Amino acid sequence: MSKLYKINIIFYILLLNFFYGLAQQSQYSFRRIDISNGLSHNQINTIFEDSRGFMWFGTISGLNRYDGHSFKIFRNDPKDPFTLKDNYVTKICELPDNNLWVKSVEGNNCIYDITKDKFLADQSSFFKKYNLPLFALINVINKNSVFWFLYPGKGIYKLSPDKAVEPILIGNKNDQSADSSVTDIQFDSKNNIWAIHQNGIIEKIDAVTNKVIFRSTAFQSAIIGKQINAFSLFIDNSDELW
């Protein structure tokens, strides 16, 4: 066997090992977690990861905190006013003080105080502290320590690290193509905020200037004749909107 032939064999073996290593790196390990592992219910309405690394799961039967090994379940106790207000959890968001805002059906929302391990049904003190509207909040997003609060019919309120609150009006009332009622907001990887309106209009807003830089009616045209009360947005790693 020639020396060159041996070198080629060694080269191909190394090349195969290299590609095999890449293939191994691209494999993901999946684990099923359900009621048999401690989850309160298999119907999960919302998932959220807080700033401390805990995973939160809102189900139709309680709020679940997962530390990677086990669950802690929070449920309503009619005898205790500091428990979860409603077991049917539909949204979980983190607030500027690291506490959680928990949204449930029928508007039974509350704030989870992480330091006291208590749920506060009276949210007025928090919203007054930051000069935010008290009612109808549907989403909170933290992006680079700037918090964005979404209120249907009222628009978006931007809370900066200096605690200054700035209302962001989506659309012009004189512009018939826009609808003041925004049902969801999300950020893409380029720090643009995307908003979807109740009528299907989609807008992209510069998070620094707060100006609308793009508007699309494509989705609105696709839902003509369909009765849909609200839309939700999801943006994947390729900045594709779902």
Backbone as CSV, one residue per row, in Angstrom:
resi,resn,N_x,N_y,N_z,CA_x,CA_y,CA_z,C_x,C_y,C_z
1,MET,0.853,-1.193,0.000,0.000,0.000,0.000,0.887,1.241,0.000
2,SER,0.653,2.134,-0.944,1.484,3.327,-1.061,1.240,4.275,0.103
3,LYS,2.248,5.131,0.325,2.155,6.108,1.404,1.014,7.087,1.151
4,LEU,0.865,7.508,-0.133,-0.198,8.455,-0.485,-1.572,7.843,-0.237
5,TYR,-1.710,6.548,-0.524,-2.985,5.857,-0.334,-3.328,5.810,1.154
6,LYS,-2.318,5.534,1.997,-2.544,5.505,3.442,-2.976,6.879,3.953
7,ILE,-2.350,7.922,3.440,-2.701,9.286,3.855,-4.152,9.601,3.493
8,ASN,-4.536,9.160,2.272,-5.922,9.406,1.835,-6.929,8.688,2.731
9,ILE,-6.604,7.450,3.117,-7.498,6.689,4.001,-7.647,7.409,5.344
10,ILE,-6.520,7.843,5.900,-6.558,8.557,7.179,-7.369,9.846,7.057
11,PHE,-7.200,10.560,5.935,-7.919,11.803,5.704,-9.430,11.554,5.668
12,TYR,-9.850,10.513,4.958,-11.283,10.208,4.840,-11.867,9.775,6.180
13,ILE,-11.099,9.036,6.973,-11.562,8.627,8.302,-11.777,9.852,9.190
14,LEU,-10.795,10.777,9.152,-10.922,12.011,9.935,-12.115,12.840,9.469
15,LEU,-12.321,12.861,8.140,-13.437,13.633,7.584,-14.777,13.046,8.019
16,LEU,-14.872,11.720,8.002,-16.106,11.052,8.440,-16.372,11.305,9.916
17,ASN,-15.310,11.265,10.728,-15.471,11.539,12.156,-15.930,12.973,12.403
18,PHE,-15.426,13.883,11.562,-15.806,15.288,11.699,-17.294,15.471,11.430
19,PHE,-17.771,14.904,10.307,-19.188,15.040,9.963,-20.081,14.285,10.940
20,TYR,-19.569,13.176,11.464,-20.336,12.428,12.464,-20.494,13.268,13.730
21,GLY,-19.407,13.981,14.081,-19.472,14.858,15.250,-20.481,15.967,15.065
22,LEU,-20.526,16.533,13.844,-21.509,17.577,13.559,-22.923,17.028,13.655
23,ALA,-23.116,15.832,13.151,-24.440,15.214,13.199,-24.868,14.977,14.641
24,GLN,-23.899,14.559,15.485,-24.215,14.326,16.888,-24.592,15.629,17.581
25,GLN,-23.904,16.748,17.229,-24.188,18.030,17.844,-25.571,18.538,17.470
26,SER,-26.057,18.182,16.298,-27.346,18.701,15.831,-28.526,17.914,16.392
27,GLN,-28.246,16.831,17.115,-29.316,16.034,17.691,-29.802,16.662,18.992
28,TYR,-31.104,16.647,19.185,-31.701,17.197,20.379,-32.271,16.079,21.242
29,SER,-32.192,16.288,22.533,-32.746,15.318,23.465,-34.098,15.816,23.951
30,PHE,-35.139,15.031,23.728,-36.486,15.403,24.135,-36.924,14.571,25.331
31,ARG,-37.636,15.223,26.220,-38.167,14.544,27.389,-39.612,14.952,27.573
32,ARG,-40.470,13.988,27.746,-41.891,14.264,27.938,-42.157,14.541,29.419
33,ILE,-42.806,15.669,29.683,-43.172,16.027,31.052,-44.686,16.184,31.109
34,ASP,-45.332,15.445,32.000,-46.784,15.512,32.120,-47.193,15.303,33.571
35,ILE,-48.458,14.951,33.790,-48.960,14.818,35.156,-48.239,13.716,35.933
36,SER,-47.679,12.756,35.202,-46.957,11.687,35.896,-45.647,12.192,36.494
37,ASN,-45.159,13.360,36.018,-43.940,13.966,36.550,-44.229,15.076,37.557
38,GLY,-45.523,15.329,37.808,-45.876,16.347,38.794,-46.584,17.557,38.226
39,LEU,-46.736,17.634,36.906,-47.467,18.738,36.291,-48.927,18.685,36.738
40,SER,-49.522,19.854,37.011,-50.881,19.860,37.567,-51.937,19.439,36.553
41,HIS,-51.692,19.682,35.281,-52.641,19.283,34.234,-51.913,19.240,32.901
42,ASN,-52.330,18.353,32.025,-51.660,18.211,30.727,-52.049,19.291,29.717
43,GLN,-53.138,20.030,29.975,-53.489,21.124,29.073,-52.755,22.386,29.517
44,ILE,-51.726,22.741,28.756,-50.912,23.917,29.066,-51.335,25.062,28.148
45,ASN,-51.716,26.179,28.748,-52.170,27.339,27.976,-51.048,28.322,27.666
46,THR,-50.036,28.371,28.511,-48.963,29.344,28.323,-47.692,28.855,29.022
47,ILE,-46.530,29.223,28.452,-45.225,28.858,29.006,-44.370,30.116,29.108
48,PHE,-43.658,30.265,30.211,-42.831,31.460,30.399,-41.576,31.101,31.189
49,GLU,-40.436,31.681,30.783,-39.184,31.536,31.532,-38.855,32.864,32.184
50,ASP,-38.703,32.889,33.509,-38.437,34.155,34.184,-36.937,34.464,34.211
51,SER,-36.571,35.606,34.769,-35.180,36.062,34.769,-34.283,35.221,35.671
52,ARG,-34.880,34.394,36.523,-34.096,33.532,37.410,-33.874,32.150,36.823
53,GLY,-34.492,31.887,35.658,-34.304,30.605,34.995,-35.399,29.592,35.257
54,PHE,-36.396,29.949,36.064,-37.513,29.039,36.307,-38.434,29.009,35.088
55,MET,-38.963,27.841,34.798,-39.977,27.697,33.765,-41.345,27.661,34.442
56,TRP,-42.274,28.455,33.890,-43.627,28.538,34.437,-44.611,28.013,33.401
57,PHE,-45.535,27.188,33.853,-46.549,26.612,32.979,-47.934,26.956,33.526
58,GLY,-48.714,27.647,32.716,-50.075,27.964,33.105,-51.024,26.944,32.510
59,THR,-51.766,26.251,33.341,-52.665,25.200,32.887,-54.110,25.576,33.228
60,ILE,-55.025,24.670,32.930,-56.411,24.899,33.297,-56.663,24.482,34.747
61,SER,-55.617,23.977,35.401,-55.755,23.545,36.786,-54.530,23.949,37.596
62,GLY,-54.211,25.229,37.553,-53.131,25.730,38.389,-51.922,26.249,37.643
63,LEU,-51.076,26.948,38.395,-49.820,27.508,37.896,-48.677,26.629,38.383
64,ASN,-47.763,26.278,37.465,-46.671,25.362,37.785,-45.321,26.053,37.608
65,ARG,-44.453,25.927,38.618,-43.069,26.411,38.504,-42.143,25.198,38.445
66,TYR,-41.300,25.176,37.421,-40.422,24.023,37.187,-38.968,24.469,37.276
67,ASP,-38.176,23.786,38.105,-36.769,24.152,38.296,-35.821,23.248,37.529
68,GLY,-36.377,22.415,36.635,-35.561,21.477,35.880,-35.590,20.079,36.457
69,HIS,-36.107,19.963,37.674,-36.184,18.655,38.329,-37.590,18.346,38.844
70,SER,-38.219,19.339,39.452,-39.530,19.106,40.045,-40.424,20.335,39.897
71,PHE,-41.700,20.131,40.161,-42.693,21.200,40.046,-43.125,21.695,41.422
72,LYS,-43.434,22.982,41.474,-44.163,23.549,42.594,-45.471,24.072,42.013
73,ILE,-46.592,23.618,42.557,-47.898,23.944,42.001,-48.597,24.977,42.870
74,PHE,-49.144,26.003,42.207,-49.905,27.041,42.889,-51.366,26.928,42.445
75,ARG,-52.260,26.873,43.427,-53.691,26.809,43.135,-54.454,27.754,44.055
76,ASN,-55.675,28.015,43.671,-56.536,28.858,44.482,-57.025,28.113,45.717
77,ASP,-56.982,28.814,46.843,-57.561,28.317,48.091,-58.579,29.355,48.545
78,PRO,-59.863,29.055,48.470,-60.896,30.024,48.838,-60.735,30.593,50.247
79,LYS,-60.053,29.859,51.126,-59.873,30.311,52.499,-58.654,31.218,52.663
80,ASP,-57.822,31.293,51.614,-56.591,32.090,51.693,-56.608,33.161,50.606
81,PRO,-56.712,34.445,50.958,-56.783,35.524,49.956,-55.472,35.769,49.217
82,PHE,-54.393,35.145,49.659,-53.086,35.368,49.034,-52.657,34.205,48.150
83,THR,-53.616,33.411,47.698,-53.317,32.340,46.754,-53.728,32.770,45.350
84,LEU,-53.407,31.940,44.382,-53.767,32.191,42.991,-55.258,32.497,42.893
85,LYS,-55.604,33.543,42.152,-57.000,33.983,42.121,-57.894,33.040,41.325
86,ASP,-57.343,32.472,40.251,-58.118,31.564,39.401,-57.177,30.495,38.864
87,ASN,-57.582,29.248,38.920,-56.715,28.142,38.498,-56.532,28.049,36.986
88,TYR,-57.427,28.679,36.227,-57.353,28.615,34.757,-56.437,29.742,34.275
89,VAL,-55.138,29.450,34.155,-54.125,30.459,33.828,-53.922,30.532,32.322
90,THR,-53.963,31.743,31.771,-53.829,31.926,30.324,-52.604,32.733,29.905
91,LYS,-51.957,33.437,30.853,-50.797,34.265,30.491,-49.928,34.488,31.716
92,ILE,-48.597,34.483,31.501,-47.637,34.751,32.573,-46.617,35.748,32.047
93,CYS,-46.401,36.856,32.760,-45.439,37.879,32.338,-44.649,38.352,33.558
94,GLU,-43.414,38.788,33.313,-42.579,39.307,34.390,-42.644,40.825,34.419
95,LEU,-42.730,41.390,35.617,-42.845,42.827,35.820,-41.484,43.425,36.152
96,PRO,-41.359,44.761,36.162,-40.061,45.392,36.417,-39.409,44.996,37.738
97,ASP,-40.198,44.632,38.745,-39.631,44.244,40.039,-39.403,42.739,40.157
98,ASN,-39.428,42.037,39.026,-39.232,40.584,38.930,-40.414,39.769,39.446
99,ASN,-41.461,40.439,39.924,-42.670,39.716,40.267,-43.385,39.304,38.991
100,LEU,-44.341,38.412,39.102,-45.045,37.899,37.929,-46.473,38.405,37.878
101,TRP,-46.905,38.765,36.700,-48.305,39.080,36.461,-48.950,37.840,35.854
102,VAL,-49.989,37.355,36.510,-50.644,36.117,36.092,-52.064,36.432,35.646
103,LYS,-52.355,36.099,34.400,-53.669,36.359,33.827,-54.479,35.071,33.789
104,SER,-55.727,35.167,34.221,-56.632,34.023,34.195,-57.906,34.389,33.457
105,VAL,-58.768,33.420,33.267,-60.028,33.673,32.573,-60.909,34.598,33.396
106,GLU,-61.874,35.216,32.721,-62.831,36.112,33.373,-62.163,37.313,34.037
107,GLY,-60.947,37.636,33.600,-60.266,38.805,34.159,-59.778,38.636,35.581
108,ASN,-59.671,37.411,36.044,-59.207,37.152,37.411,-57.682,37.141,37.446
109,ASN,-57.085,38.323,37.346,-55.642,38.450,37.277,-55.062,38.772,38.654
110,CYS,-53.776,38.496,38.820,-53.119,38.804,40.091,-51.620,38.933,39.877
111,ILE,-50.942,39.410,40.890,-49.486,39.562,40.856,-48.873,38.622,41.896
112,TYR,-47.889,37.851,41.454,-47.192,36.947,42.365,-45.950,37.647,42.903
113,ASP,-45.926,37.888,44.204,-44.795,38.508,44.883,-43.788,37.404,45.222
114,ILE,-42.655,37.403,44.534,-41.694,36.311,44.694,-41.002,36.340,46.060
115,THR,-40.871,37.521,46.652,-40.193,37.622,47.948,-41.085,37.130,49.088
116,LYS,-42.394,37.379,48.965,-43.339,36.978,50.019,-44.034,35.661,49.703
117,ASP,-43.840,35.161,48.472,-44.498,33.930,48.043,-46.014,34.041,48.211
118,LYS,-46.543,35.196,47.763,-47.971,35.451,47.879,-48.519,36.026,46.585
119,PHE,-49.787,35.759,46.320,-50.476,36.311,45.159,-51.338,37.486,45.614
120,LEU,-51.180,38.601,44.939,-51.895,39.820,45.313,-52.998,40.098,44.301
121,ALA,-54.246,40.006,44.774,-55.378,40.261,43.892,-55.522,41.746,43.590
122,ASP,-55.126,42.589,44.544,-55.182,44.037,44.349,-53.903,44.486,43.659
123,GLN,-54.026,44.796,42.383,-52.865,45.182,41.574,-52.697,46.688,41.471
124,SER,-53.605,47.439,42.073,-53.638,48.893,41.879,-52.353,49.584,42.315
125,SER,-51.740,49.126,43.423,-50.532,49.795,43.920,-49.394,49.707,42.913
126,PHE,-49.282,48.545,42.249,-48.207,48.396,41.253,-48.429,49.339,40.075
127,PHE,-49.631,49.344,39.511,-49.886,50.154,38.322,-49.830,51.653,38.631
128,LYS,-50.263,52.035,39.810,-50.177,53.444,40.202,-48.721,53.862,40.370
129,LYS,-47.905,52.945,40.867,-46.479,53.230,41.071,-45.801,53.616,39.766
130,TYR,-46.208,52.989,38.669,-45.582,53.253,37.373,-46.472,54.082,36.439
131,ASN,-47.541,54.644,36.972,-48.450,55.486,36.176,-48.981,54.753,34.945
132,LEU,-49.397,53.529,35.164,-49.942,52.711,34.086,-51.444,52.509,34.293
133,PRO,-52.177,52.319,33.204,-53.603,51.995,33.345,-53.783,50.735,34.171
134,LEU,-54.856,50.677,34.925,-55.075,49.556,35.835,-55.738,48.362,35.164
135,PHE,-56.671,48.630,34.272,-57.490,47.542,33.747,-57.148,47.183,32.297
136,ALA,-57.519,45.967,31.923,-57.478,45.459,30.547,-56.082,45.136,30.035
137,LEU,-55.083,45.049,30.884,-53.745,44.640,30.453,-53.800,43.211,29.899
138,ILE,-53.154,42.992,28.746,-53.169,41.639,28.178,-51.771,41.070,27.921
139,ASN,-50.734,41.912,27.946,-49.391,41.370,27.708,-48.332,42.334,28.223
140,VAL,-47.207,41.767,28.703,-46.051,42.552,29.130,-44.810,41.895,28.540
141,ILE,-43.959,42.694,27.896,-42.725,42.172,27.309,-41.544,42.979,27.824
142,ASN,-40.500,42.277,28.267,-39.275,42.913,28.724,-38.220,42.738,27.642
143,LYS,-37.738,43.852,27.110,-36.691,43.818,26.088,-35.603,44.801,26.463
144,ASN,-34.449,44.259,26.873,-33.312,45.086,27.257,-33.672,46.048,28.382
145,SER,-34.389,45.539,29.370,-34.810,46.297,30.563,-35.821,47.393,30.258
146,VAL,-36.373,47.385,29.073,-37.489,48.271,28.727,-38.746,47.404,28.671
147,PHE,-39.769,47.820,29.405,-40.989,47.025,29.479,-42.081,47.640,28.608
148,TRP,-42.783,46.778,27.908,-43.852,47.191,27.013,-45.154,46.560,27.502
149,PHE,-46.114,47.399,27.851,-47.408,46.952,28.368,-48.463,47.167,27.292
150,LEU,-49.200,46.114,26.991,-50.210,46.181,25.933,-51.614,46.222,26.530
151,TYR,-52.361,47.251,26.111,-53.755,47.402,26.530,-54.623,47.486,25.275
152,PRO,-55.559,46.564,25.086,-56.421,46.640,23.891,-57.270,47.906,23.912
153,GLY,-57.280,48.595,22.783,-58.048,49.826,22.686,-57.305,51.041,23.190
154,LYS,-56.213,50.834,23.937,-55.448,51.956,24.495,-54.038,52.023,23.924
155,GLY,-53.611,50.977,23.257,-52.275,50.961,22.667,-51.233,50.360,23.577
156,ILE,-49.990,50.769,23.380,-48.846,50.222,24.106,-48.239,51.312,24.993
157,TYR,-47.843,50.910,26.188,-47.157,51.835,27.091,-45.734,51.338,27.287
158,LYS,-44.788,52.226,27.059,-43.366,51.909,27.131,-42.798,52.421,28.448
159,LEU,-42.250,51.494,29.261,-41.683,51.858,30.556,-40.170,51.703,30.489
160,SER,-39.445,52.811,30.542,-37.989,52.820,30.432,-37.347,52.526,31.786
161,PRO,-36.043,52.195,31.794,-35.357,51.908,33.061,-35.415,53.059,34.061
162,ASP,-35.555,54.298,33.570,-35.667,55.436,34.486,-37.083,55.612,35.014
163,LYS,-37.958,54.619,34.716,-39.345,54.567,35.181,-40.250,55.587,34.485
164,ALA,-39.764,56.157,33.389,-40.602,57.074,32.617,-41.549,56.261,31.732
165,VAL,-42.831,56.638,31.718,-43.837,55.931,30.939,-44.207,56.759,29.719
166,GLU,-44.213,56.091,28.571,-44.530,56.770,27.317,-45.590,55.973,26.558
167,PRO,-46.768,56.583,26.316,-47.788,55.883,25.517,-47.362,55.820,24.058
168,ILE,-47.477,54.644,23.470,-47.149,54.457,22.061,-48.455,54.200,21.322
169,LEU,-48.845,55.132,20.474,-50.092,54.985,19.733,-49.828,54.238,18.440
170,ILE,-50.529,53.163,18.233,-50.360,52.347,17.035,-51.433,52.731,16.027
171,GLY,-50.975,53.238,14.884,-51.925,53.632,13.853,-52.453,55.032,14.068
172,ASN,-52.977,55.603,13.026,-53.548,56.943,13.061,-55.063,56.819,13.020
173,LYS,-55.752,57.502,13.914,-57.210,57.398,13.962,-57.862,57.844,12.653
174,ASN,-57.149,58.681,11.909,-57.682,59.140,10.627,-57.356,58.191,9.488
175,ASP,-56.585,57.178,9.798,-56.177,56.198,8.791,-57.067,54.973,8.915
176,GLN,-57.935,54.772,7.945,-58.900,53.687,8.017,-58.255,52.305,7.923
177,SER,-56.986,52.229,7.507,-56.324,50.922,7.385,-55.819,50.423,8.726
178,ALA,-55.814,51.297,9.735,-55.300,50.920,11.043,-56.432,50.773,12.043
179,ASP,-56.198,49.965,13.034,-57.174,49.726,14.089,-56.463,49.968,15.410
180,SER,-57.043,50.804,16.271,-56.364,51.156,17.519,-56.273,49.986,18.483
181,SER,-57.058,48.930,18.242,-57.058,47.800,19.158,-56.002,46.777,18.737
182,VAL,-54.887,46.737,19.461,-53.804,45.785,19.206,-54.002,44.584,20.126
183,THR,-53.934,43.381,19.586,-54.195,42.187,20.393,-52.926,41.448,20.819
184,ASP,-51.779,41.741,20.187,-50.539,41.112,20.633,-49.343,41.859,20.078
185,ILE,-48.216,41.777,20.786,-46.955,42.381,20.365,-45.821,41.396,20.635
186,GLN,-44.800,41.426,19.761,-43.615,40.584,19.941,-42.412,41.304,19.336
187,PHE,-41.203,40.906,19.768,-39.968,41.484,19.244,-39.274,40.508,18.312
188,ASP,-38.599,41.065,17.292,-37.748,40.235,16.453,-36.298,40.406,16.893
189,SER,-35.370,39.754,16.209,-33.965,39.769,16.619,-33.278,41.108,16.366
190,LYS,-33.904,41.964,15.576,-33.310,43.263,15.245,-33.890,44.386,16.095
191,ASN,-34.546,44.009,17.188,-35.107,44.963,18.141,-36.267,45.770,17.570
192,ASN,-36.956,45.196,16.601,-38.192,45.795,16.111,-39.360,45.155,16.840
193,ILE,-40.375,45.937,17.114,-41.553,45.387,17.751,-42.653,45.233,16.711
194,TRP,-43.288,44.064,16.707,-44.358,43.768,15.763,-45.682,43.759,16.512
195,ALA,-46.678,44.345,15.895,-48.003,44.413,16.506,-49.045,43.896,15.530
196,ILE,-49.998,43.137,16.046,-51.107,42.695,15.210,-52.393,43.273,15.783
197,HIS,-53.213,43.843,14.894,-54.455,44.491,15.296,-55.623,43.514,15.225
198,GLN,-56.685,43.903,15.853,-57.871,43.065,15.871,-58.448,42.854,14.475
199,ASN,-58.201,43.809,13.576,-58.717,43.670,12.210,-57.736,42.967,11.272
200,GLY,-56.601,42.464,11.810,-55.654,41.717,10.996,-54.490,42.521,10.464
201,ILE,-54.489,43.837,10.681,-53.360,44.665,10.245,-52.116,44.292,11.062
202,ILE,-50.972,44.174,10.378,-49.699,43.889,11.045,-48.763,45.073,10.832
203,GLU,-48.142,45.533,11.912,-47.230,46.674,11.829,-45.897,46.357,12.493
204,LYS,-44.835,46.936,11.929,-43.505,46.848,12.540,-43.120,48.231,13.038
205,ILE,-42.672,48.284,14.292,-42.364,49.558,14.924,-40.918,49.579,15.374
206,ASP,-40.247,50.682,15.119,-38.889,50.872,15.610,-38.955,51.110,17.112
207,ALA,-38.302,50.241,17.896,-38.399,50.316,19.349,-37.680,51.522,19.935
208,VAL,-36.850,52.196,19.123,-36.129,53.377,19.606,-36.921,54.649,19.313
209,THR,-37.381,54.782,18.065,-38.117,55.987,17.672,-39.616,55.861,17.926
210,ASN,-40.082,54.639,18.159,-41.513,54.362,18.378,-42.363,54.644,17.135
211,LYS,-41.744,54.672,15.983,-42.451,54.971,14.738,-42.771,53.678,13.974
212,VAL,-43.933,53.678,13.332,-44.301,52.557,12.477,-43.477,52.622,11.200
213,ILE,-42.716,51.570,10.904,-41.842,51.575,9.728,-42.311,50.590,8.655
214,PHE,-43.337,49.811,8.969,-43.868,48.870,7.983,-45.279,48.495,8.389
215,ARG,-46.135,48.355,7.384,-47.514,47.933,7.639,-47.951,46.993,6.533
216,SER,-48.622,45.908,6.929,-49.077,44.921,5.950,-50.560,44.613,6.165
217,THR,-51.271,44.486,5.048,-52.684,44.107,5.085,-52.888,42.694,4.530
218,ALA,-51.770,41.980,4.289,-51.854,40.647,3.679,-52.674,39.688,4.541
219,PHE,-52.412,39.710,5.842,-53.151,38.810,6.725,-54.614,39.244,6.836
220,GLN,-54.827,40.542,6.836,-56.196,41.052,6.902,-57.003,40.559,5.714
221,SER,-56.386,40.548,4.535,-57.077,40.089,3.325,-57.379,38.594,3.402
222,ALA,-56.519,37.855,4.101,-56.683,36.400,4.174,-57.795,35.975,5.127
223,ILE,-58.221,36.878,6.024,-59.236,36.497,7.015,-60.586,37.144,6.745
224,ILE,-60.768,37.705,5.569,-62.048,38.341,5.235,-63.179,37.325,5.359
225,GLY,-64.212,37.702,6.059,-65.366,36.825,6.238,-65.281,35.909,7.438
226,LYS,-64.132,35.925,8.149,-63.967,35.063,9.318,-64.119,35.885,10.596
227,GLN,-64.836,35.347,11.549,-65.056,36.012,12.822,-64.007,35.558,13.843
228,ILE,-63.010,36.403,14.065,-61.951,36.089,15.024,-61.817,37.274,15.977
229,ASN,-61.879,37.017,17.263,-61.886,38.100,18.245,-60.499,38.667,18.528
230,ALA,-59.482,37.805,18.510,-58.140,38.268,18.842,-57.099,37.385,18.173
231,PHE,-55.928,37.978,17.932,-54.822,37.245,17.315,-53.623,37.258,18.245
232,SER,-52.783,36.228,18.119,-51.527,36.171,18.849,-50.386,36.067,17.848
233,LEU,-49.220,36.572,18.233,-48.039,36.549,17.377,-46.955,35.665,17.988
234,PHE,-46.193,35.015,17.118,-44.975,34.322,17.529,-43.924,34.580,16.461
235,ILE,-42.692,34.934,16.871,-41.606,35.197,15.936,-40.502,34.183,16.191
236,ASP,-40.150,33.415,15.157,-39.146,32.361,15.330,-37.736,32.908,15.170
237,ASN,-36.728,32.020,15.222,-35.326,32.442,15.162,-34.923,33.036,13.825
238,SER,-35.753,32.791,12.794,-35.480,33.374,11.475,-36.269,34.661,11.252
239,ASP,-36.860,35.173,12.310,-37.693,36.380,12.258,-38.920,36.202,11.379
240,GLU,-39.378,34.977,11.264,-40.620,34.713,10.552,-41.777,34.854,11.537
241,LEU,-42.867,35.477,11.069,-44.021,35.690,11.918,-45.003,34.533,11.774
242,TRP,-45.538,34.103,12.906,-46.535,33.054,12.941,-47.777,33.617,13.644
